[in-house]
């Protein structure tokens, strides 16, 4: 039986408008020793026919016999994979030509790594810039405390390592399957990202519905709670809600919550200094990053935000950077002057 170097898993559901470009981007890779598993998840369009039309022996089209969900499809792909390495690509994204070769080389040069990802570039948005992800394994591990730092469409993993440890996508974590599996995998081996764009990530209007957003917030919170319980013991739902507000980097925030949030981050940092579950210095860089981000989100409250920001030891952390502090100061001044949306006038 042929044993390709890389198996690429492509779950697909009603992807007839995009899948041809996605498949072509894999078959045109500079690394040709591969197989592509297209997992048709009960599509009602021509998805499977388009995949078969390539007439390339490296393409295998598997049918789920119905719509079983992306976790089921990814797990089935992992069971069927014959490659030493398994990579993922969604059926509407595009792999750049050197992606797989670059990742295989990186994994060979870093034999302790179980997973590596890359940066993405969103399209078709005009003027899209690369979206970076944390690179070093210690940084990836610490960022897992807040969100998924591996873009699944860029991920490559060691097939046997996942099989031996029973690592599978959990369908119970709908919309956050990737965050859940990467967090569990981090207990067994380090993960990293190559600081280069490897995949063009397609953005659709209304990509995440309100219902999906609620599911994502709930499931992401469940993964975060698992980590908090490990570090601090069982945490209350109220505390988890505060933690999620800090970690959900795009949610609005108010200055009145900042003192409590700052105390919570201090408590997390102290617990980790005592237990060293995460690399201490890198973990506190991550917490400092969350702190200044939270303050930016409450900057419409002007002086109240600036006062709270300066009251935390995280305000003096080098992670904040001079530019970040100056931007926050300017936003607080604008907020005090009532020049930001929702601003409350209060002189700084």
Secondary structure in CASP SS format (residue, H / E / C, confidence):
PFRMAT SS
TARGET T0000
AUTHOR 0000-0000-0000
METHOD secondary structure of the structure
MODEL  1
X C 1.00
X C 1.00
X C 1.00
X C 1.00
X C 1.00
X E 1.00
X E 1.00
X E 1.00
X E 1.00
X E 1.00
X E 1.00
X E 1.00
X C 1.00
X C 1.00
X C 1.00
X C 1.00
X C 1.00
X C 1.00
X H 1.00
X H 1.00
X H 1.00
X H 1.00
X H 1.00
X H 1.00
X H 1.00
X H 1.00
X H 1.00
X C 1.00
X C 1.00
X C 1.00
X C 1.00
X C 1.00
X C 1.00
X E 1.00
X E 1.00
X E 1.00
X E 1.00
X E 1.00
X E 1.00
X E 1.00
X C 1.00
X C 1.00
X C 1.00
X C 1.00
X C 1.00
X C 1.00
X H 1.00
X H 1.00
X H 1.00
X H 1.00
X H 1.00
X H 1.00
X C 1.00
X C 1.00
X C 1.00
X C 1.00
X C 1.00
X C 1.00
X E 1.00
X E 1.00
X E 1.00
X E 1.00
X E 1.00
X C 1.00
X C 1.00
X C 1.00
X C 1.00
X C 1.00
X C 1.00
X H 1.00
X H 1.00
X H 1.00
X H 1.00
X H 1.00
X H 1.00
X H 1.00
X H 1.00
X H 1.00
X H 1.00
X H 1.00
X C 1.00
X C 1.00
X C 1.00
X C 1.00
X E 1.00
X E 1.00
X E 1.00
X E 1.00
X C 1.00
X C 1.00
X C 1.00
X C 1.00
X C 1.00
X E 1.00
X E 1.00
X C 1.00
X C 1.00
X C 1.00
X H 1.00
X H 1.00
X H 1.00
X H 1.00
X H 1.00
X H 1.00
X H 1.00
X H 1.00
X H 1.00
X H 1.00
X H 1.00
X C 1.00
X C 1.00
X C 1.00
X C 1.00
X C 1.00
X E 1.00
X E 1.00
X E 1.00
X E 1.00
X E 1.00
X E 1.00
X E 1.00
X E 1.00
X E 1.00
X C 1.00
X C 1.00
X C 1.00
X C 1.00
X C 1.00
X C 1.00
X E 1.00
X E 1.00
X C 1.00
X C 1.00
X C 1.00
X C 1.00
X C 1.00
X H 1.00
X H 1.00
X H 1.00
X H 1.00
X H 1.00
X H 1.00
X H 1.00
X C 1.00
X C 1.00
X C 1.00
X C 1.00
X C 1.00
X C 1.00
X C 1.00
X C 1.00
X H 1.00
X H 1.00
X H 1.00
X C 1.00
X E 1.00
X E 1.00
X E 1.00
X H 1.00
X H 1.00
X H 1.00
X H 1.00
X H 1.00
X H 1.00
X C 1.00
X C 1.00
X C 1.00
X C 1.00
X C 1.00
X C 1.00
X C 1.00
X C 1.00
X C 1.00
X C 1.00
X C 1.00
X C 1.00
X H 1.00
X H 1.00
X H 1.00
X H 1.00
X H 1.00
X H 1.00
X H 1.00
X H 1.00
X H 1.00
X C 1.00
X C 1.00
X C 1.00
X C 1.00
X C 1.00
X E 1.00
X E 1.00
X E 1.00
X E 1.00
X E 1.00
X E 1.00
X E 1.00
X E 1.00
X E 1.00
X E 1.00
X E 1.00
X E 1.00
X C 1.00
X C 1.00
X C 1.00
X C 1.00
X C 1.00
X C 1.00
X C 1.00
X H 1.00
X H 1.00
X H 1.00
X H 1.00
X H 1.00
X H 1.00
X H 1.00
X H 1.00
X H 1.00
X H 1.00
X H 1.00
X H 1.00
X H 1.00
X H 1.00
X H 1.00
X H 1.00
X H 1.00
X H 1.00
X H 1.00
X H 1.00
X H 1.00
X H 1.00
X H 1.00
X C 1.00
X C 1.00
X C 1.00
X C 1.00
X H 1.00
X H 1.00
X H 1.00
X H 1.00
X H 1.00
X H 1.00
X H 1.00
X H 1.00
X H 1.00
X H 1.00
X H 1.00
X C 1.00
X C 1.00
X C 1.00
X C 1.00
X C 1.00
X C 1.00
X C 1.00
X H 1.00
X H 1.00
X H 1.00
X H 1.00
X H 1.00
X H 1.00
X H 1.00
X H 1.00
X H 1.00
X H 1.00
X H 1.00
X H 1.00
X H 1.00
X H 1.00
X H 1.00
X H 1.00
X H 1.00
X H 1.00
X H 1.00
X H 1.00
X H 1.00
X C 1.00
X C 1.00
X C 1.00
X C 1.00
X H 1.00
X H 1.00
X H 1.00
X H 1.00
X H 1.00
X H 1.00
X H 1.00
X H 1.00
X H 1.00
X H 1.00
X H 1.00
X H 1.00
X H 1.00
X H 1.00
X H 1.00
X H 1.00
X H 1.00
X H 1.00
X C 1.00
X H 1.00
X H 1.00
X H 1.00
X C 1.00
X H 1.00
X H 1.00
X H 1.00
X H 1.00
X H 1.00
X H 1.00
X H 1.00
X H 1.00
X C 1.00
X C 1.00
X H 1.00
X H 1.00
X H 1.00
X H 1.00
X C 1.00
X H 1.00
X H 1.00
X H 1.00
X H 1.00
X H 1.00
X H 1.00
X H 1.00
X H 1.00
X H 1.00
X H 1.00
X H 1.00
X H 1.00
X H 1.00
X H 1.00
X H 1.00
X H 1.00
X H 1.00
X H 1.00
X H 1.00
X C 1.00
X C 1.00
X C 1.00
X C 1.00
X C 1.00
X C 1.00
X C 1.00
X C 1.00
X C 1.00
X C 1.00
X C 1.00
X C 1.00
END
